[in-house]
């Protein structure tokens, strides 16, 4: 019963936080977020999206610097989005480092790869964006061919 209660508590906190962000109440959302002891990727992603929506993308990178867990593919996609929105030296450094260190299995995720491509294009790094795009295209063709052949 305790794990279920904790899971529900985290969901309630995330909903409250999302509601605060939608109301543009960044200060209370940040306060609630900072009071949460065991933050999940879901909580970080909700917070990051809210900050981006409220034109506070720089705070996303501040929170990322404090993050004690590895971002999952959804959190990475949101971080790439924040970096693309900011498009400054700090964002470029963090975004490219995240991309370089991204686990291989996340590279197969179209949403994460598309977010990375968008970020790189905003940075003006067309060559790297094309490389990811071609890799995605190749993977999709291989997957498609395997599906047709029944493999």
DANOR-V7471 format. One record per residue. N is the residue number from 0. RES is the residue in one letter. D_LAST is the distance of its C-alpha to the last C-alpha in whole Angstrom. Layout:
n=(N,N)
res=(RES,RES)
d_last=(D_LAST,D_LAST)
This chain:
n=(0,1,2,3,4,5,6,7,8,9,10,11,12,13,14,15,16,17,18,19,20,21,22,23,24,25,26,27,28,29,30,31,32,33,34,35,36,37,38,39,40,41,42,43,44,45,46,47,48,49,50,51,52,53,54,55,56,57,58,59,60,61,62,63,64,65,66,67,68,69,70,71,72,73,74,75,76,77,78,79,80,81,82,83,84,85,86,87,88,89,90,91,92,93,94,95,96,97,98,99,100,101,102,103,104,105,106,107,108,109,110,111,112,113,114,115,116,117,118,119,120,121,122,123,124,125,126,127,128,129,130,131,132,133,134,135,136,137,138,139,140,141,142,143,144,145,146,147,148,149,150)
res=(X,X,X,X,X,X,X,X,X,X,X,X,X,X,X,X,X,X,X,X,X,X,X,X,X,X,X,X,X,X,X,X,X,X,X,X,X,X,X,X,X,X,X,X,X,X,X,X,X,X,X,X,X,X,X,X,X,X,X,X,X,X,X,X,X,X,X,X,X,X,X,X,X,X,X,X,X,X,X,X,X,X,X,X,X,X,X,X,X,X,X,X,X,X,X,X,X,X,X,X,X,X,X,X,X,X,X,X,X,X,X,X,X,X,X,X,X,X,X,X,X,X,X,X,X,X,X,X,X,X,X,X,X,X,X,X,X,X,X,X,X,X,X,X,X,X,X,X,X,X,X)
d_last=(42,43,40,39,43,42,38,40,43,40,39,43,44,41,42,45,44,42,45,48,46,46,49,50,51,50,52,52,48,48,51,49,46,48,49,46,45,42,40,36,34,34,38,38,35,38,41,39,38,42,43,42,43,46,46,47,43,46,46,42,42,45,43,40,43,44,40,40,36,33,32,28,26,29,32,31,30,33,35,34,35,38,38,38,41,43,42,45,45,44,41,40,40,39,36,35,35,33,30,31,31,28,25,22,20,22,21,18,20,21,24,25,25,26,29,29,29,32,34,34,35,38,39,39,36,34,33,31,30,28,27,25,24,23,20,19,19,17,14,14,13,11,9,10,8,5,6,8,6,4,0)
